[in-house]
Amino acid sequence: MSGWAKKDLLGLEYLSREEIELVLETAESFKEVTTREIKKVPALRGKTVVNLFYEPSTRTRVSFEVAAKRLSADVINIAAEASSVRKGETLIDTGRNIEALKADIVVIRHSYSGAPVILARNLNISVVNAGDGWHEHPTQALLDLFTLKEKLGRIAGIKVSIVGDISHSRVARSNIWGLTKLGAFVTVCAPKMLIPPGIERMGVSVTSSIDEALKDADALNVLRMQFERDEAAAFPQAFEYFRQFGITEERLRKAGKNIVVMHPGPINRGIEMESNVADGPNSVILEQVTNGIAVRMAVLFLVSQANEAKA
């Protein structure tokens, strides 16, 4: 297996199968740390990680902060609304100032697709994409892959259905890249208005029938419906969406399989799935949150090691 040579993590589109597998293997070793009485290793002692978030976040930002601290790094959190961005500072200038302060890694979430790529091209320090526009959310997909492998024992050959707002979902795109590269079969399921034209070119099957999506699935990744967008009333009403696509105990029973149920959060209960499903025996949603720490520890460690090797 090849090693890790990238100073940045910008998206799963840019990673090879071997690189994705290396992240998962590294995460497995770091997960053991979370079982110790003292949940800390000195892998990034003396390093500084800056969380630069231009969009609201709870799970991802806190997960990166916990991951960095468990690696013994110093952590600085910057919320864009409380920074010089409000005074007109550009993304590149913000990044260069962070670099001048001798930070080592910038974890960025931004509403514009491609913002982490722009930053990485202009900085010598490492850049990790924590979600950019509708483009990618690579660490979410990596923790999803890690959780699936943990529950099912493998990724190659499994059947995963991704259900929900595919058009606006960076989680969907990263998961598709990761799952297909590791040999899984992927189906996307949504109202036709929420399926991007030509998504079949990413190697997925497409359906607008939830029963068809559930029929042969080993796992189900349910996405948050982004009703706040409401673009020209393109989104279905919440009740109508739940009636046609909501994940219920009855639908899972009808599928006749013990399907693993995932969700990146936050969950709109009673819209994307019933509470009985979210909290039920098929759900691995909280396990995803726990696994996110180990996966993000692995990513921070690998990009830091690669950047040191280039120095």
VEXFIVO-984934 format. One line per 4 residues: number of its first residue (from 0); their letters; for each residue z, x, y of C-alpha. Coordinates in nm, 2 decimals, always signed. Layout:
// VEXFIVO-984934
NUM = A = Z:X:Y | ...
//
This chain:
// VEXFIVO-984934
0 = MSGW = +0.00:+0.00:+0.00 | -0.09:+0.13:+0.35 | +0.18:+0.19:+0.60 | +0.23:+0.04:+0.94
4 = AKKD = +0.05:+0.22:+1.23 | +0.05:-0.04:+1.51 | +0.27:+0.00:+1.81 | +0.24:-0.38:+1.88
8 = LLGL = +0.24:-0.71:+1.69 | -0.01:-0.94:+1.87 | -0.12:-1.18:+1.60 | -0.18:-1.21:+1.23
12 = EYLS = -0.55:-1.23:+1.29 | -0.53:-0.85:+1.36 | -0.33:-0.76:+1.05 | -0.45:-0.67:+0.70
16 = REEI = -0.31:-0.83:+0.39 | -0.13:-0.50:+0.32 | +0.03:-0.49:+0.66 | +0.16:-0.85:+0.63
20 = ELVL = +0.30:-0.77:+0.29 | +0.47:-0.46:+0.43 | +0.65:-0.68:+0.70 | +0.77:-0.92:+0.43
24 = ETAE = +0.89:-0.63:+0.21 | +1.07:-0.47:+0.50 | +1.22:-0.81:+0.59 | +1.35:-0.85:+0.24
28 = SFKE = +1.55:-0.52:+0.28 | +1.69:-0.63:+0.62 | +1.79:-0.97:+0.49 | +2.05:-0.79:+0.27
32 = VTTR = +2.21:-0.68:+0.60 | +2.29:-1.04:+0.69 | +2.51:-1.07:+0.37 | +2.74:-0.79:+0.47
36 = EIKK = +3.07:-0.82:+0.64 | +2.94:-0.60:+0.93 | +2.59:-0.73:+0.99 | +2.45:-0.42:+1.16
40 = VPAL = +2.25:-0.11:+1.10 | +2.17:+0.18:+1.34 | +1.79:+0.16:+1.30 | +1.72:+0.11:+1.67
44 = RGKT = +2.04:+0.26:+1.82 | +1.95:+0.39:+2.17 | +1.65:+0.16:+2.20 | +1.62:-0.12:+2.45
48 = VVNL = +1.44:-0.45:+2.37 | +1.34:-0.68:+2.66 | +1.29:-1.05:+2.59 | +1.04:-1.16:+2.86
52 = FYEP = +1.00:-1.54:+2.83 | +0.77:-1.74:+3.05 | +0.83:-2.05:+2.86 | +1.15:-2.23:+2.74
56 = STRT = +1.27:-2.12:+2.40 | +1.59:-2.14:+2.20 | +1.53:-2.04:+1.83 | +1.27:-1.77:+1.90
60 = RVSF = +1.45:-1.60:+2.19 | +1.79:-1.61:+2.02 | +1.65:-1.50:+1.69 | +1.49:-1.19:+1.86
64 = EVAA = +1.81:-1.12:+2.04 | +2.02:-1.14:+1.72 | +1.76:-0.93:+1.53 | +1.76:-0.65:+1.80
68 = KRLS = +2.14:-0.64:+1.81 | +2.17:-0.62:+1.43 | +1.94:-0.31:+1.46 | +2.19:-0.18:+1.72
72 = ADVI = +1.94:-0.20:+2.01 | +2.04:-0.29:+2.36 | +1.89:-0.63:+2.47 | +1.79:-0.76:+2.81
76 = NIAA = +1.68:-1.12:+2.85 | +1.44:-1.21:+3.14 | +1.35:-1.57:+3.21 | +1.04:-1.58:+3.43
80 = EASS = +1.17:-1.86:+3.65 | +1.46:-1.64:+3.75 | +1.26:-1.32:+3.80 | +1.02:-1.17:+4.05
84 = VRKG = +0.74:-1.37:+3.89 | +0.84:-1.65:+4.13 | +0.77:-1.41:+4.42 | +0.41:-1.36:+4.29
88 = ETLI = +0.46:-1.05:+4.07 | +0.17:-1.02:+3.82 | +0.23:-0.99:+3.45 | +0.11:-0.63:+3.44
92 = DTGR = +0.33:-0.53:+3.73 | +0.63:-0.69:+3.56 | +0.55:-0.50:+3.24 | +0.50:-0.17:+3.41
96 = NIEA = +0.84:-0.21:+3.59 | +1.00:-0.28:+3.26 | +0.84:+0.03:+3.12 | +0.96:+0.23:+3.42
100 = LKAD = +1.31:+0.12:+3.34 | +1.26:+0.30:+3.01 | +1.27:+0.00:+2.78 | +1.11:+0.05:+2.44
104 = IVVI = +0.99:-0.29:+2.33 | +0.89:-0.60:+2.52 | +0.90:-0.93:+2.33 | +0.69:-1.18:+2.53
108 = RHSY = +0.63:-1.55:+2.53 | +0.37:-1.68:+2.76 | +0.18:-2.00:+2.83 | -0.16:-1.82:+2.85
112 = SGAP = -0.34:-1.72:+2.54 | -0.40:-1.35:+2.53 | -0.12:-1.25:+2.77 | +0.05:-1.02:+2.51
116 = VILA = -0.29:-0.85:+2.45 | -0.33:-0.78:+2.82 | +0.02:-0.64:+2.84 | -0.02:-0.42:+2.53
120 = RNLN = -0.34:-0.27:+2.68 | -0.16:-0.17:+2.99 | +0.17:-0.04:+2.85 | +0.26:+0.25:+2.63
124 = ISVV = +0.57:+0.08:+2.50 | +0.56:-0.17:+2.22 | +0.47:-0.54:+2.28 | +0.56:-0.82:+2.04
128 = NAGD = +0.40:-1.16:+2.07 | +0.66:-1.44:+2.06 | +0.40:-1.71:+2.12 | +0.10:-1.72:+2.36
132 = GWHE = -0.05:-2.05:+2.47 | -0.25:-2.21:+2.18 | -0.34:-1.87:+2.03 | -0.07:-1.73:+1.79
136 = HPTQ = +0.30:-1.72:+1.71 | +0.29:-1.44:+1.45 | +0.66:-1.40:+1.38 | +0.70:-1.77:+1.31
140 = ALLD = +0.42:-1.75:+1.06 | +0.57:-1.43:+0.90 | +0.91:-1.61:+0.86 | +0.73:-1.91:+0.71
144 = LFTL = +0.55:-1.68:+0.46 | +0.88:-1.50:+0.38 | +1.05:-1.84:+0.31 | +0.76:-1.96:+0.10
148 = KEKL = +0.76:-1.64:-0.11 | +1.14:-1.67:-0.15 | +1.12:-2.03:-0.27 | +0.80:-2.02:-0.47
152 = GRIA = +0.79:-1.66:-0.59 | +0.44:-1.59:-0.46 | +0.19:-1.68:-0.19 | -0.14:-1.62:-0.38
156 = GIKV = -0.27:-1.94:-0.53 | -0.02:-2.18:-0.38 | -0.14:-2.49:-0.19 | +0.00:-2.54:+0.16
160 = SIVG = -0.08:-2.84:+0.38 | -0.02:-2.81:+0.76 | +0.04:-3.15:+0.92 | +0.05:-3.24:+1.29
164 = DISH = -0.10:-3.13:+1.62 | -0.34:-2.86:+1.49 | -0.54:-2.84:+1.81 | -0.25:-2.72:+2.03
168 = SRVA = -0.05:-2.53:+1.77 | -0.02:-2.15:+1.78 | +0.20:-2.19:+1.47 | -0.08:-2.34:+1.28
172 = RSNI = -0.33:-2.07:+1.37 | -0.09:-1.79:+1.27 | +0.00:-1.96:+0.95 | -0.36:-2.01:+0.86
176 = WGLT = -0.44:-1.64:+0.92 | -0.14:-1.53:+0.71 | -0.17:-1.77:+0.43 | -0.54:-1.72:+0.37
180 = KLGA = -0.51:-1.35:+0.38 | -0.24:-1.36:+0.12 | -0.46:-1.59:-0.11 | -0.31:-1.93:-0.05
184 = FVTV = -0.52:-2.25:-0.03 | -0.47:-2.43:+0.31 | -0.53:-2.79:+0.41 | -0.49:-2.91:+0.76
188 = CAPK = -0.41:-3.28:+0.82 | -0.40:-3.46:+1.15 | -0.56:-3.74:+1.35 | -0.93:-3.64:+1.40
192 = MLIP = -0.87:-3.60:+1.78 | -0.61:-3.32:+1.70 | -0.83:-3.12:+1.46 | -1.02:-2.84:+1.64
196 = PGIE = -1.40:-2.84:+1.58 | -1.51:-2.58:+1.34 | -1.16:-2.50:+1.20 | -1.31:-2.49:+0.85
200 = RMGV = -1.45:-2.15:+0.95 | -1.09:-2.02:+0.92 | -1.11:-2.10:+0.55 | -0.92:-2.42:+0.54
204 = SVTS = -0.99:-2.77:+0.41 | -0.95:-3.07:+0.65 | -0.83:-3.42:+0.60 | -0.70:-3.71:+0.81
208 = SIDE = -0.52:-3.87:+0.51 | -0.16:-3.77:+0.47 | -0.16:-3.89:+0.10 | -0.45:-3.65:+0.03
212 = ALKD = -0.27:-3.37:+0.21 | +0.04:-3.43:-0.01 | -0.13:-3.49:-0.34 | -0.16:-3.13:-0.46
216 = ADAL = +0.05:-2.95:-0.21 | +0.32:-2.70:-0.32 | +0.45:-2.68:+0.04 | +0.42:-2.88:+0.36
220 = NVLR = +0.44:-2.72:+0.71 | +0.51:-3.01:+0.95 | +0.43:-2.93:+1.32 | +0.59:-3.07:+1.63
224 = MQFE = +0.38:-3.34:+1.79 | +0.34:-3.23:+2.16 | +0.34:-3.57:+2.32 | +0.43:-3.42:+2.65
228 = RDEA = +0.07:-3.30:+2.69 | -0.07:-3.66:+2.68 | -0.41:-3.53:+2.78 | -0.62:-3.83:+2.89
232 = AAFP = -0.41:-4.05:+2.65 | -0.56:-3.85:+2.37 | -0.24:-3.84:+2.17 | -0.15:-4.14:+1.95
236 = QAFE = +0.17:-4.33:+2.03 | +0.48:-4.20:+1.85 | +0.53:-4.50:+1.63 | +0.17:-4.51:+1.53
240 = YFRQ = +0.17:-4.14:+1.45 | +0.48:-4.18:+1.23 | +0.32:-4.48:+1.05 | +0.01:-4.28:+0.96
244 = FGIT = +0.14:-3.92:+0.93 | +0.52:-3.92:+0.92 | +0.68:-3.75:+0.62 | +0.90:-3.99:+0.44
248 = EERL = +1.10:-3.98:+0.11 | +0.86:-4.25:-0.02 | +0.55:-4.04:+0.05 | +0.71:-3.73:-0.11
252 = RKAG = +0.80:-3.94:-0.42 | +0.45:-4.08:-0.44 | +0.31:-3.72:-0.44 | +0.49:-3.67:-0.76
256 = KNIV = +0.58:-3.30:-0.69 | +0.88:-3.11:-0.57 | +0.71:-3.01:-0.24 | +0.88:-2.76:-0.01
260 = VMHP = +0.91:-2.90:+0.34 | +0.90:-2.67:+0.64 | +0.91:-2.72:+1.02 | +0.91:-2.46:+1.30
264 = GPIN = +1.13:-2.68:+1.52 | +1.23:-2.85:+1.73 | +1.20:-3.16:+1.51 | +1.11:-3.50:+1.65
268 = RGIE = +1.31:-3.70:+1.40 | +1.16:-4.04:+1.31 | +0.82:-3.92:+1.44 | +0.72:-3.61:+1.23
272 = MESN = +0.96:-3.68:+0.95 | +1.25:-3.89:+0.85 | +1.60:-3.74:+0.89 | +1.65:-3.79:+0.51
276 = VADG = +1.36:-3.55:+0.46 | +1.46:-3.30:+0.73 | +1.81:-3.28:+0.58 | +1.71:-3.34:+0.22
280 = PNSV = +1.68:-3.12:-0.09 | +1.31:-3.04:-0.02 | +1.38:-2.90:+0.32 | +1.40:-2.53:+0.39
284 = ILEQ = +1.41:-2.57:+0.77 | +1.74:-2.40:+0.82 | +1.65:-2.13:+0.57 | +1.35:-2.06:+0.80
288 = VTNG = +1.58:-2.00:+1.09 | +1.80:-1.76:+0.89 | +1.49:-1.58:+0.75 | +1.35:-1.54:+1.11
292 = IAVR = +1.63:-1.29:+1.19 | +1.53:-1.06:+0.90 | +1.16:-1.09:+0.97 | +1.21:-1.01:+1.34
296 = MAVL = +1.43:-0.72:+1.25 | +1.14:-0.59:+1.03 | +0.89:-0.63:+1.31 | +1.10:-0.46:+1.58
300 = FLVS = +1.17:-0.18:+1.34 | +0.81:-0.13:+1.23 | +0.65:-0.13:+1.58 | +0.92:+0.11:+1.71
304 = QANE = +0.86:+0.35:+1.42 | +0.49:+0.34:+1.48 | +0.52:+0.41:+1.85 | +0.75:+0.70:+1.79
308 = AKA = +0.51:+0.84:+1.54 | +0.23:+0.83:+1.81 | +0.45:+1.00:+2.08
//
